[in-house]
Amino acid sequence: MPLYQIWYNDLDQPLVINPPYRLRDIEIVGEVLRHERRDNRQSADPSGLTARELMRVNGLRDVRYTMDESEPVRLS
């Protein structure tokens, strides 16, 4: 089970999740939206939206994450 650390909107502490499988970028954005309990205008599994578009619609910026001990991946 991978361990994700997700930073967004310049927060100091990451959101830490440990799902039973690897997440796609769009699912990582969905985890942030669930954590924020936002009434997002688009779902985490949108039809046709990219992760960046979903971030823009919901006002997220500077989303980056690590999986286990990997190099950081930036979505913004």
Buried (B, 14 or more C-beta within 10 A) or exposed (E): EBEBBBBBEEEEEBBEBEEEEEBEBBBBBBBBBEEBEEEBEBEBEBEEBEBBBBBEBBEBEEBBBBBEEEEEEEBE
